[in-house]
Structures are given as structure tokens and as C-alpha cells.
Amino acid sequence: IDFKPGEIVIKVKLEMAIDGTVNNVIVLKTSKYSQNHVGIYNTLKESLVRAAYMASPLINLPQDKYNGYKGWKEIELTFDAYSLMNVN
């Protein structure tokens, strides 16, 4: 399936422990998508959540930058189905 840029976009927040473990993955926002893409959206969302947990623990994160402004205690990521699925 070919997607247009921005057609299906999912933004997630990773809640991290100081040791780099992903404690929680929260879907924050999704773009509007057509009804015939519900299955693709659900599959993509579930895959993103599963991948975040599988990548845990993240390594080489500076512990002194865990908290505070621009810290990595919470990480927000945005995924666009166009970029993920239209690879040539």
C-alpha cells in the first residue's frame, strides 16, 4: 500500500527508568485516517509499542541527563507510515 506523507502518523511517549528500561508506552496522538486504513493503523500502533518494549533497556543514556529540561525520562517519538512503509 502506498501512503502519502502525513496520512497515518502516530506519536508515542516512552516513560523510562533511570537504567534505560521502558516502563510504559503511551500513544499520544494520531493523525486522521480513512476508515479503510483502520487495520493498518492498529497493526502499526501495536508494532510500535511492541518494538519499544523489545528495545528495552536502551543503553548509553547519560544518567546525569535523566531528569529536567531536555532529559530522557520521557521520550516522545513520531512515526509516519509513509516513511515506514514506502521504502524503495
mmCIF file as gemmi writes it, N, C-alpha and C atoms, coordinates in Angstrom:
data_model
loop_
_atom_site.group_PDB
_atom_site.id
_atom_site.type_symbol
_atom_site.label_atom_id
_atom_site.label_alt_id
_atom_site.label_comp_id
_atom_site.label_asym_id
_atom_site.label_entity_id
_atom_site.label_seq_id
_atom_site.pdbx_PDB_ins_code
_atom_site.Cartn_x
_atom_site.Cartn_y
_atom_site.Cartn_z
_atom_site.occupancy
_atom_site.B_iso_or_equiv
_atom_site.pdbx_formal_charge
_atom_site.auth_seq_id
_atom_site.auth_asym_id
_atom_site.pdbx_PDB_model_num
ATOM 1 N N . ILE Axp A 1 ? 0.857 -1.174 0 1 0 ? 1 A 1
ATOM 2 C CA . ILE Axp A 1 ? 0 0 0 1 0 ? 1 A 1
ATOM 3 C C . ILE Axp A 1 ? 0.895 1.224 0 1 0 ? 1 A 1
ATOM 4 N N . ASP Axp A 2 ? 0.573 2.184 -0.845 1 0 ? 2 A 1
ATOM 5 C CA . ASP Axp A 2 ? 1.305 3.443 -0.87 1 0 ? 2 A 1
ATOM 6 C C . ASP Axp A 2 ? 0.572 4.466 -0.017 1 0 ? 2 A 1
ATOM 7 N N . PHE Axp A 3 ? 1.314 5.123 0.839 1 0 ? 3 A 1
ATOM 8 C CA . PHE Axp A 3 ? 0.76 6.171 1.686 1 0 ? 3 A 1
ATOM 9 C C . PHE Axp A 3 ? 1.311 7.515 1.248 1 0 ? 3 A 1
ATOM 10 N N . LYS Axp A 4 ? 0.54 8.548 1.522 1 0 ? 4 A 1
ATOM 11 C CA . LYS Axp A 4 ? 1.009 9.909 1.32 1 0 ? 4 A 1
ATOM 12 C C . LYS Axp A 4 ? 1.677 10.364 2.618 1 0 ? 4 A 1
ATOM 13 N N . PRO Axp A 5 ? 2.653 11.253 2.547 1 0 ? 5 A 1
ATOM 14 C CA . PRO Axp A 5 ? 3.247 11.762 3.784 1 0 ? 5 A 1
ATOM 15 C C . PRO Axp A 5 ? 2.171 12.363 4.695 1 0 ? 5 A 1
ATOM 16 N N . GLY Axp A 6 ? 2.205 11.995 5.947 1 0 ? 6 A 1
ATOM 17 C CA . GLY Axp A 6 ? 1.256 12.51 6.927 1 0 ? 6 A 1
ATOM 18 C C . GLY Axp A 6 ? -0.092 11.824 6.947 1 0 ? 6 A 1
ATOM 19 N N . GLU Axp A 7 ? -0.293 10.817 6.087 1 0 ? 7 A 1
ATOM 20 C CA . GLU Axp A 7 ? -1.594 10.152 6.032 1 0 ? 7 A 1
ATOM 21 C C . GLU Axp A 7 ? -1.898 9.363 7.308 1 0 ? 7 A 1
ATOM 22 N N . ILE Axp A 8 ? -0.934 8.616 7.801 1 0 ? 8 A 1
ATOM 23 C CA . ILE Axp A 8 ? -1.08 7.925 9.076 1 0 ? 8 A 1
ATOM 24 C C . ILE Axp A 8 ? 0.169 8.249 9.898 1 0 ? 8 A 1
ATOM 25 N N . VAL Axp A 9 ? -0.004 9.054 10.927 1 0 ? 9 A 1
ATOM 26 C CA . VAL Axp A 9 ? 1.088 9.46 11.803 1 0 ? 9 A 1
ATOM 27 C C . VAL Axp A 9 ? 0.706 9.101 13.231 1 0 ? 9 A 1
ATOM 28 N N . ILE Axp A 10 ? 1.636 8.46 13.942 1 0 ? 10 A 1
ATOM 29 C CA . ILE Axp A 10 ? 1.406 8.053 15.32 1 0 ? 10 A 1
ATOM 30 C C . ILE Axp A 10 ? 2.525 8.638 16.171 1 0 ? 10 A 1
ATOM 31 N N . LYS Axp A 11 ? 2.143 9.311 17.256 1 0 ? 11 A 1
ATOM 32 C CA . LYS Axp A 11 ? 3.109 9.87 18.19 1 0 ? 11 A 1
ATOM 33 C C . LYS Axp A 11 ? 2.994 9.105 19.501 1 0 ? 11 A 1
ATOM 34 N N . VAL Axp A 12 ? 4.135 8.635 20.012 1 0 ? 12 A 1
ATOM 35 C CA . VAL Axp A 12 ? 4.142 7.881 21.262 1 0 ? 12 A 1
ATOM 36 C C . VAL Axp A 12 ? 5.084 8.526 22.264 1 0 ? 12 A 1
ATOM 37 N N . LYS Axp A 13 ? 4.808 8.264 23.534 1 0 ? 13 A 1
ATOM 38 C CA . LYS Axp A 13 ? 5.694 8.712 24.612 1 0 ? 13 A 1
ATOM 39 C C . LYS Axp A 13 ? 6.195 7.485 25.341 1 0 ? 13 A 1
ATOM 40 N N . LEU Axp A 14 ? 7.516 7.404 25.508 1 0 ? 14 A 1
ATOM 41 C CA . LEU Axp A 14 ? 8.131 6.341 26.286 1 0 ? 14 A 1
ATOM 42 C C . LEU Axp A 14 ? 8.423 6.898 27.674 1 0 ? 14 A 1
ATOM 43 N N . GLU Axp A 15 ? 7.971 6.207 28.689 1 0 ? 15 A 1
ATOM 44 C CA . GLU Axp A 15 ? 8.304 6.557 30.067 1 0 ? 15 A 1
ATOM 45 C C . GLU Axp A 15 ? 9.431 5.625 30.493 1 0 ? 15 A 1
ATOM 46 N N . MET Axp A 16 ? 10.562 6.229 30.858 1 0 ? 16 A 1
ATOM 47 C CA . MET Axp A 16 ? 11.786 5.478 31.069 1 0 ? 16 A 1
ATOM 48 C C . MET Axp A 16 ? 12.183 5.414 32.542 1 0 ? 16 A 1
ATOM 49 N N . ALA Axp A 17 ? 12.874 4.335 32.901 1 0 ? 17 A 1
ATOM 50 C CA . ALA Axp A 17 ? 13.519 4.225 34.209 1 0 ? 17 A 1
ATOM 51 C C . ALA Axp A 17 ? 14.967 4.692 34.056 1 0 ? 17 A 1
ATOM 52 N N . ILE Axp A 18 ? 15.603 5.011 35.144 1 0 ? 18 A 1
ATOM 53 C CA . ILE Axp A 18 ? 16.972 5.527 35.123 1 0 ? 18 A 1
ATOM 54 C C . ILE Axp A 18 ? 17.962 4.529 34.51 1 0 ? 18 A 1
ATOM 55 N N . ASP Axp A 19 ? 17.633 3.236 34.54 1 0 ? 19 A 1
ATOM 56 C CA . ASP Axp A 19 ? 18.523 2.23 33.949 1 0 ? 19 A 1
ATOM 57 C C . ASP Axp A 19 ? 18.272 2.017 32.457 1 0 ? 19 A 1
ATOM 58 N N . GLY Axp A 20 ? 17.375 2.822 31.853 1 0 ? 20 A 1
ATOM 59 C CA . GLY Axp A 20 ? 17.088 2.713 30.424 1 0 ? 20 A 1
ATOM 60 C C . GLY Axp A 20 ? 15.936 1.796 30.081 1 0 ? 20 A 1
ATOM 61 N N . THR Axp A 21 ? 15.31 1.221 31.088 1 0 ? 21 A 1
ATOM 62 C CA . THR Axp A 21 ? 14.169 0.335 30.862 1 0 ? 21 A 1
ATOM 63 C C . THR Axp A 21 ? 12.948 1.159 30.443 1 0 ? 21 A 1
ATOM 64 N N . VAL Axp A 22 ? 12.253 0.683 29.42 1 0 ? 22 A 1
ATOM 65 C CA . VAL Axp A 22 ? 10.996 1.314 29.01 1 0 ? 22 A 1
ATOM 66 C C . VAL Axp A 22 ? 9.917 0.805 29.949 1 0 ? 22 A 1
ATOM 67 N N . ASN Axp A 23 ? 9.383 1.685 30.787 1 0 ? 23 A 1
ATOM 68 C CA . ASN Axp A 23 ? 8.35 1.298 31.754 1 0 ? 23 A 1
ATOM 69 C C . ASN Axp A 23 ? 6.954 1.334 31.164 1 0 ? 23 A 1
ATOM 70 N N . ASN Axp A 24 ? 6.727 2.262 30.232 1 0 ? 24 A 1
ATOM 71 C CA . ASN Axp A 24 ? 5.389 2.437 29.684 1 0 ? 24 A 1
ATOM 72 C C . ASN Axp A 24 ? 5.49 3.086 28.317 1 0 ? 24 A 1
ATOM 73 N N . VAL Axp A 25 ? 4.586 2.72 27.432 1 0 ? 25 A 1
ATOM 74 C CA . VAL Axp A 25 ? 4.476 3.341 26.115 1 0 ? 25 A 1
ATOM 75 C C . VAL Axp A 25 ? 3.048 3.849 25.98 1 0 ? 25 A 1
ATOM 76 N N . ILE Axp A 26 ? 2.921 5.149 25.741 1 0 ? 26 A 1
ATOM 77 C CA . ILE Axp A 26 ? 1.607 5.777 25.639 1 0 ? 26 A 1
ATOM 78 C C . ILE Axp A 26 ? 1.448 6.353 24.236 1 0 ? 26 A 1
ATOM 79 N N . VAL Axp A 27 ? 0.34 6.009 23.57 1 0 ? 27 A 1
ATOM 80 C CA . VAL Axp A 27 ? 0.036 6.61 22.279 1 0 ? 27 A 1
ATOM 81 C C . VAL Axp A 27 ? -0.576 7.974 22.567 1 0 ? 27 A 1
ATOM 82 N N . LEU Axp A 28 ? 0.118 9.035 22.136 1 0 ? 28 A 1
ATOM 83 C CA . LEU Axp A 28 ? -0.311 10.395 22.444 1 0 ? 28 A 1
ATOM 84 C C . LEU Axp A 28 ? -1.262 10.962 21.406 1 0 ? 28 A 1
ATOM 85 N N . LYS Axp A 29 ? -0.938 10.753 20.155 1 0 ? 29 A 1
ATOM 86 C CA . LYS Axp A 29 ? -1.692 11.428 19.103 1 0 ? 29 A 1
ATOM 87 C C . LYS Axp A 29 ? -1.562 10.635 17.815 1 0 ? 29 A 1
ATOM 88 N N . THR Axp A 30 ? -2.627 10.648 17.078 1 0 ? 30 A 1
ATOM 89 C CA . THR Axp A 30 ? -2.581 10.047 15.747 1 0 ? 30 A 1
ATOM 90 C C . THR Axp A 30 ? -3.235 11.01 14.776 1 0 ? 30 A 1
ATOM 91 N N . SER Axp A 31 ? -2.819 10.896 13.538 1 0 ? 31 A 1
ATOM 92 C CA . SER Axp A 31 ? -3.447 11.703 12.511 1 0 ? 31 A 1
ATOM 93 C C . SER Axp A 31 ? -4.813 11.109 12.174 1 0 ? 31 A 1
ATOM 94 N N . LYS Axp A 32 ? -5.618 11.88 11.503 1 0 ? 32 A 1
ATOM 95 C CA . LYS Axp A 32 ? -6.884 11.352 10.998 1 0 ? 32 A 1
ATOM 96 C C . LYS Axp A 32 ? -6.565 10.477 9.8 1 0 ? 32 A 1
ATOM 97 N N . TYR Axp A 33 ? -7.242 9.37 9.698 1 0 ? 33 A 1
ATOM 98 C CA . TYR Axp A 33 ? -7.013 8.451 8.586 1 0 ? 33 A 1
ATOM 99 C C . TYR Axp A 33 ? -8.355 7.917 8.139 1 0 ? 33 A 1
ATOM 100 N N . SER Axp A 34 ? -8.379 7.43 6.919 1 0 ? 34 A 1
ATOM 101 C CA . SER Axp A 34 ? -9.646 6.946 6.375 1 0 ? 34 A 1
ATOM 102 C C . SER Axp A 34 ? -10.047 5.629 7.032 1 0 ? 34 A 1
ATOM 103 N N . GLN Axp A 35 ? -11.322 5.352 7.011 1 0 ? 35 A 1
ATOM 104 C CA . GLN Axp A 35 ? -11.881 4.164 7.651 1 0 ? 35 A 1
ATOM 105 C C . GLN Axp A 35 ? -11.276 2.878 7.084 1 0 ? 35 A 1
ATOM 106 N N . ASN Axp A 36 ? -10.883 2.887 5.806 1 0 ? 36 A 1
ATOM 107 C CA . ASN Axp A 36 ? -10.32 1.667 5.218 1 0 ? 36 A 1
ATOM 108 C C . ASN Axp A 36 ? -8.872 1.422 5.658 1 0 ? 36 A 1
ATOM 109 N N . HIS Axp A 37 ? -8.299 2.328 6.48 1 0 ? 37 A 1
ATOM 110 C CA . HIS Axp A 37 ? -6.945 2.132 6.999 1 0 ? 37 A 1
ATOM 111 C C . HIS Axp A 37 ? -6.921 1.779 8.482 1 0 ? 37 A 1
ATOM 112 N N . VAL Axp A 38 ? -8.067 1.466 9.061 1 0 ? 38 A 1
ATOM 113 C CA . VAL Axp A 38 ? -8.139 1.148 10.496 1 0 ? 38 A 1
ATOM 114 C C . VAL Axp A 38 ? -7.243 -0.046 10.83 1 0 ? 38 A 1
ATOM 115 N N . GLY Axp A 39 ? -7.306 -1.083 10.039 1 0 ? 39 A 1
ATOM 116 C CA . GLY Axp A 39 ? -6.491 -2.28 10.297 1 0 ? 39 A 1
ATOM 117 C C . GLY Axp A 39 ? -5.006 -1.986 10.217 1 0 ? 39 A 1
ATOM 118 N N . ILE Axp A 40 ? -4.597 -1.197 9.236 1 0 ? 40 A 1
ATOM 119 C CA . ILE Axp A 40 ? -3.188 -0.832 9.094 1 0 ? 40 A 1
ATOM 120 C C . ILE Axp A 40 ? -2.75 0.018 10.277 1 0 ? 40 A 1
ATOM 121 N N . TYR Axp A 41 ? -3.6 0.976 10.667 1 0 ? 41 A 1
ATOM 122 C CA . TYR Axp A 41 ? -3.284 1.82 11.814 1 0 ? 41 A 1
ATOM 123 C C . TYR Axp A 41 ? -3.091 0.965 13.069 1 0 ? 41 A 1
ATOM 124 N N . ASN Axp A 42 ? -4.018 0.065 13.346 1 0 ? 42 A 1
ATOM 125 C CA . ASN Axp A 42 ? -3.924 -0.769 14.547 1 0 ? 42 A 1
ATOM 126 C C . ASN Axp A 42 ? -2.677 -1.639 14.528 1 0 ? 42 A 1
ATOM 127 N N . THR Axp A 43 ? -2.344 -2.213 13.379 1 0 ? 43 A 1
ATOM 128 C CA . THR Axp A 43 ? -1.145 -3.041 13.251 1 0 ? 43 A 1
ATOM 129 C C . THR Axp A 43 ? 0.106 -2.217 13.49 1 0 ? 43 A 1
ATOM 130 N N . LEU Axp A 44 ? 0.166 -1.04 12.897 1 0 ? 44 A 1
ATOM 131 C CA . LEU Axp A 44 ? 1.318 -0.163 13.066 1 0 ? 44 A 1
ATOM 132 C C . LEU Axp A 44 ? 1.467 0.263 14.524 1 0 ? 44 A 1
ATOM 133 N N . LYS Axp A 45 ? 0.377 0.65 15.148 1 0 ? 45 A 1
ATOM 134 C CA . LYS Axp A 45 ? 0.404 1.077 16.548 1 0 ? 45 A 1
ATOM 135 C C . LYS Axp A 45 ? 0.903 -0.05 17.446 1 0 ? 45 A 1
ATOM 136 N N . GLU Axp A 46 ? 0.363 -1.24 17.276 1 0 ? 46 A 1
ATOM 137 C CA . GLU Axp A 46 ? 0.78 -2.381 18.089 1 0 ? 46 A 1
ATOM 138 C C . GLU Axp A 46 ? 2.249 -2.723 17.85 1 0 ? 46 A 1
ATOM 139 N N . SER Axp A 47 ? 2.697 -2.611 16.605 1 0 ? 47 A 1
ATOM 140 C CA . SER Axp A 47 ? 4.099 -2.891 16.277 1 0 ? 47 A 1
ATOM 141 C C . SER Axp A 47 ? 5.03 -1.878 16.924 1 0 ? 47 A 1
ATOM 142 N N . LEU Axp A 48 ? 4.645 -0.61 16.942 1 0 ? 48 A 1
ATOM 143 C CA . LEU Axp A 48 ? 5.474 0.424 17.554 1 0 ? 48 A 1
ATOM 144 C C . LEU Axp A 48 ? 5.602 0.205 19.057 1 0 ? 48 A 1
ATOM 145 N N . VAL Axp A 49 ? 4.507 -0.111 19.698 1 0 ? 49 A 1
ATOM 146 C CA . VAL Axp A 49 ? 4.528 -0.361 21.144 1 0 ? 49 A 1
ATOM 147 C C . VAL Axp A 49 ? 5.391 -1.589 21.451 1 0 ? 49 A 1
ATOM 148 N N . ARG Axp A 50 ? 5.202 -2.643 20.694 1 0 ? 50 A 1
ATOM 149 C CA . ARG Axp A 50 ? 5.976 -3.877 20.897 1 0 ? 50 A 1
ATOM 150 C C . ARG Axp A 50 ? 7.472 -3.622 20.672 1 0 ? 50 A 1
ATOM 151 N N . ALA Axp A 51 ? 7.812 -2.873 19.627 1 0 ? 51 A 1
ATOM 152 C CA . ALA Axp A 51 ? 9.219 -2.577 19.329 1 0 ? 51 A 1
ATOM 153 C C . ALA Axp A 51 ? 9.874 -1.774 20.451 1 0 ? 51 A 1
ATOM 154 N N . ALA Axp A 52 ? 9.134 -0.841 21.035 1 0 ? 52 A 1
ATOM 155 C CA . ALA Axp A 52 ? 9.692 -0.043 22.133 1 0 ? 52 A 1
ATOM 156 C C . ALA Axp A 52 ? 10.053 -0.941 23.313 1 0 ? 52 A 1
ATOM 157 N N . TYR Axp A 53 ? 9.181 -1.855 23.659 1 0 ? 53 A 1
ATOM 158 C CA . TYR Axp A 53 ? 9.469 -2.763 24.772 1 0 ? 53 A 1
ATOM 159 C C . TYR Axp A 53 ? 10.602 -3.731 24.425 1 0 ? 53 A 1
ATOM 160 N N . MET Axp A 54 ? 10.659 -4.18 23.179 1 0 ? 54 A 1
ATOM 161 C CA . MET Axp A 54 ? 11.715 -5.104 22.766 1 0 ? 54 A 1
ATOM 162 C C . MET Axp A 54 ? 13.088 -4.431 22.775 1 0 ? 54 A 1
ATOM 163 N N . ALA Axp A 55 ? 13.132 -3.129 22.527 1 0 ? 55 A 1
ATOM 164 C CA . ALA Axp A 55 ? 14.402 -2.396 22.513 1 0 ? 55 A 1
ATOM 165 C C . ALA Axp A 55 ? 14.911 -2.105 23.93 1 0 ? 55 A 1
ATOM 166 N N . SER Axp A 56 ? 14.076 -2.336 24.901 1 0 ? 56 A 1
ATOM 167 C CA . SER Axp A 56 ? 14.4 -2.041 26.297 1 0 ? 56 A 1
ATOM 168 C C . SER Axp A 56 ? 15.33 -3.105 26.864 1 0 ? 56 A 1
ATOM 169 N N . PRO Axp A 57 ? 16.326 -2.725 27.641 1 0 ? 57 A 1
ATOM 170 C CA . PRO Axp A 57 ? 16.657 -1.367 28.045 1 0 ? 57 A 1
ATOM 171 C C . PRO Axp A 57 ? 17.499 -0.659 26.985 1 0 ? 57 A 1
ATOM 172 N N . LEU Axp A 58 ? 17.258 0.634 26.86 1 0 ? 58 A 1
ATOM 173 C CA . LEU Axp A 58 ? 18.096 1.46 25.996 1 0 ? 58 A 1
ATOM 174 C C . LEU Axp A 58 ? 19.411 1.69 26.732 1 0 ? 58 A 1
ATOM 175 N N . ILE Axp A 59 ? 20.51 1.648 25.986 1 0 ? 59 A 1
ATOM 176 C CA . ILE Axp A 59 ? 21.813 1.755 26.638 1 0 ? 59 A 1
ATOM 177 C C . ILE Axp A 59 ? 22.523 3.044 26.246 1 0 ? 59 A 1
ATOM 178 N N . ASN Axp A 60 ? 23.545 3.365 27 1 0 ? 60 A 1
ATOM 179 C CA . ASN Axp A 60 ? 24.388 4.534 26.77 1 0 ? 60 A 1
ATOM 180 C C . ASN Axp A 60 ? 23.643 5.854 26.905 1 0 ? 60 A 1
ATOM 181 N N . LEU Axp A 61 ? 22.602 5.882 27.724 1 0 ? 61 A 1
ATOM 182 C CA . LEU Axp A 61 ? 21.904 7.134 28.008 1 0 ? 61 A 1
ATOM 183 C C . LEU Axp A 61 ? 22.575 7.788 29.219 1 0 ? 61 A 1
ATOM 184 N N . PRO Axp A 62 ? 22.928 9.051 29.127 1 0 ? 62 A 1
ATOM 185 C CA . PRO Axp A 62 ? 23.633 9.698 30.236 1 0 ? 62 A 1
ATOM 186 C C . PRO Axp A 62 ? 22.731 9.877 31.455 1 0 ? 62 A 1
ATOM 187 N N . GLN Axp A 63 ? 23.07 9.226 32.546 1 0 ? 63 A 1
ATOM 188 C CA . GLN Axp A 63 ? 22.225 9.265 33.738 1 0 ? 63 A 1
ATOM 189 C C . GLN Axp A 63 ? 22.097 10.669 34.306 1 0 ? 63 A 1
ATOM 190 N N . ASP Axp A 64 ? 23.083 11.532 34.096 1 0 ? 64 A 1
ATOM 191 C CA . ASP Axp A 64 ? 23 12.894 34.611 1 0 ? 64 A 1
ATOM 192 C C . ASP Axp A 64 ? 21.993 13.745 33.848 1 0 ? 64 A 1
ATOM 193 N N . LYS Axp A 65 ? 21.495 13.247 32.727 1 0 ? 65 A 1
ATOM 194 C CA . LYS Axp A 65 ? 20.502 13.993 31.949 1 0 ? 65 A 1
ATOM 195 C C . LYS Axp A 65 ? 19.129 13.307 31.992 1 0 ? 65 A 1
ATOM 196 N N . TYR Axp A 66 ? 18.914 12.451 32.968 1 0 ? 66 A 1
ATOM 197 C CA . TYR Axp A 66 ? 17.645 11.716 33.098 1 0 ? 66 A 1
ATOM 198 C C . TYR Axp A 66 ? 16.474 12.64 33.385 1 0 ? 66 A 1
ATOM 199 N N . ASN Axp A 67 ? 16.616 13.526 34.346 1 0 ? 67 A 1
ATOM 200 C CA . ASN Axp A 67 ? 15.547 14.447 34.735 1 0 ? 67 A 1
ATOM 201 C C . ASN Axp A 67 ? 15.768 15.816 34.127 1 0 ? 67 A 1
ATOM 202 N N . GLY Axp A 68 ? 14.751 16.644 34.259 1 0 ? 68 A 1
ATOM 203 C CA . GLY Axp A 68 ? 14.89 18.048 33.892 1 0 ? 68 A 1
ATOM 204 C C . GLY Axp A 68 ? 14.589 18.343 32.435 1 0 ? 68 A 1
ATOM 205 N N . TYR Axp A 69 ? 14.795 19.594 32.093 1 0 ? 69 A 1
ATOM 206 C CA . TYR Axp A 69 ? 14.542 20.073 30.739 1 0 ? 69 A 1
ATOM 207 C C . TYR Axp A 69 ? 15.432 19.324 29.755 1 0 ? 69 A 1
ATOM 208 N N . LYS Axp A 70 ? 14.842 18.802 28.714 1 0 ? 70 A 1
ATOM 209 C CA . LYS Axp A 70 ? 15.524 18.001 27.69 1 0 ? 70 A 1
ATOM 210 C C . LYS Axp A 70 ? 16.096 16.701 28.236 1 0 ? 70 A 1
ATOM 211 N N . GLY Axp A 71 ? 15.598 16.259 29.374 1 0 ? 71 A 1
ATOM 212 C CA . GLY Axp A 71 ? 16.016 14.98 29.918 1 0 ? 71 A 1
ATOM 213 C C . GLY Axp A 71 ? 15.333 13.842 29.161 1 0 ? 71 A 1
ATOM 214 N N . TRP Axp A 72 ? 15.76 12.631 29.413 1 0 ? 72 A 1
ATOM 215 C CA . TRP Axp A 72 ? 15.222 11.485 28.675 1 0 ? 72 A 1
ATOM 216 C C . TRP Axp A 72 ? 14.315 10.59 29.534 1 0 ? 72 A 1
ATOM 217 N N . LYS Axp A 73 ? 13.866 11.09 30.666 1 0 ? 73 A 1
ATOM 218 C CA . LYS Axp A 73 ? 12.923 10.323 31.493 1 0 ? 73 A 1
ATOM 219 C C . LYS Axp A 73 ? 11.657 10.01 30.696 1 0 ? 73 A 1
ATOM 220 N N . GLU Axp A 74 ? 11.254 10.936 29.853 1 0 ? 74 A 1
ATOM 221 C CA . GLU Axp A 74 ? 10.143 10.736 28.914 1 0 ? 74 A 1
ATOM 222 C C . GLU Axp A 74 ? 10.633 11.12 27.521 1 0 ? 74 A 1
ATOM 223 N N . ILE Axp A 75 ? 10.437 10.21 26.588 1 0 ? 75 A 1
ATOM 224 C CA . ILE Axp A 75 ? 10.879 10.427 25.211 1 0 ? 75 A 1
ATOM 225 C C . ILE Axp A 75 ? 9.655 10.356 24.3 1 0 ? 75 A 1
ATOM 226 N N . GLU Axp A 76 ? 9.477 11.371 23.464 1 0 ? 76 A 1
ATOM 227 C CA . GLU Axp A 76 ? 8.376 11.361 22.5 1 0 ? 76 A 1
ATOM 228 C C . GLU Axp A 76 ? 8.931 11.086 21.109 1 0 ? 76 A 1
ATOM 229 N N . LEU Axp A 77 ? 8.265 10.168 20.415 1 0 ? 77 A 1
ATOM 230 C CA . LEU Axp A 77 ? 8.663 9.77 19.063 1 0 ? 77 A 1
ATOM 231 C C . LEU Axp A 77 ? 7.468 9.872 18.136 1 0 ? 77 A 1
ATOM 232 N N . THR Axp A 78 ? 7.713 10.283 16.906 1 0 ? 78 A 1
ATOM 233 C CA . THR Axp A 78 ? 6.654 10.388 15.906 1 0 ? 78 A 1
ATOM 234 C C . THR Axp A 78 ? 6.995 9.472 14.733 1 0 ? 78 A 1
ATOM 235 N N . PHE Axp A 79 ? 6.021 8.669 14.334 1 0 ? 79 A 1
ATOM 236 C CA . PHE Axp A 79 ? 6.196 7.73 13.224 1 0 ? 79 A 1
ATOM 237 C C . PHE Axp A 79 ? 5.174 8.046 12.138 1 0 ? 79 A 1
ATOM 238 N N . ASP Axp A 80 ? 5.642 8.09 10.912 1 0 ? 80 A 1
ATOM 239 C CA . ASP Axp A 80 ? 4.794 8.342 9.749 1 0 ? 80 A 1
ATOM 240 C C . ASP Axp A 80 ? 4.783 7.075 8.901 1 0 ? 80 A 1
ATOM 241 N N . ALA Axp A 81 ? 3.61 6.526 8.629 1 0 ? 81 A 1
ATOM 242 C CA . ALA Axp A 81 ? 3.503 5.296 7.834 1 0 ? 81 A 1
ATOM 243 C C . ALA Axp A 81 ? 4.159 5.466 6.471 1 0 ? 81 A 1
ATOM 244 N N . TYR Axp A 82 ? 4.141 6.661 5.929 1 0 ? 82 A 1
ATOM 245 C CA . TYR Axp A 82 ? 4.784 6.901 4.641 1 0 ? 82 A 1
ATOM 246 C C . TYR Axp A 82 ? 6.262 6.564 4.713 1 0 ? 82 A 1
ATOM 247 N N . SER Axp A 83 ? 6.944 7.055 5.726 1 0 ? 83 A 1
ATOM 248 C CA . SER Axp A 83 ? 8.37 6.807 5.881 1 0 ? 83 A 1
ATOM 249 C C . SER Axp A 83 ? 8.664 5.33 6.229 1 0 ? 83 A 1
ATOM 250 N N . LEU Axp A 84 ? 7.78 4.714 6.983 1 0 ? 84 A 1
ATOM 251 C CA . LEU Axp A 84 ? 7.996 3.349 7.425 1 0 ? 84 A 1
ATOM 252 C C . LEU Axp A 84 ? 7.683 2.303 6.362 1 0 ? 84 A 1
ATOM 253 N N . MET Axp A 85 ? 6.719 2.581 5.497 1 0 ? 85 A 1
ATOM 254 C CA . MET Axp A 85 ? 6.238 1.543 4.586 1 0 ? 85 A 1
ATOM 255 C C . MET Axp A 85 ? 6.527 1.807 3.116 1 0 ? 85 A 1
ATOM 256 N N . ASN Axp A 86 ? 6.935 2.997 2.748 1 0 ? 86 A 1
ATOM 257 C CA . ASN Axp A 86 ? 7.227 3.296 1.352 1 0 ? 86 A 1
ATOM 258 C C . ASN Axp A 86 ? 8.735 3.337 1.122 1 0 ? 86 A 1
ATOM 259 N N . VAL Axp A 87 ? 9.381 2.244 1.445 1 0 ? 87 A 1
ATOM 260 C CA . VAL Axp A 87 ? 10.818 2.144 1.267 1 0 ? 87 A 1
ATOM 261 C C . VAL Axp A 87 ? 11.085 1.529 -0.107 1 0 ? 87 A 1
ATOM 262 N N . ASN Axp A 88 ? 11.904 2.203 -0.872 1 0 ? 88 A 1
ATOM 263 C CA . ASN Axp A 88 ? 12.235 1.679 -2.213 1 0 ? 88 A 1
ATOM 264 C C . ASN Axp A 88 ? 13.594 1.056 -2.221 1 0 ? 88 A 1
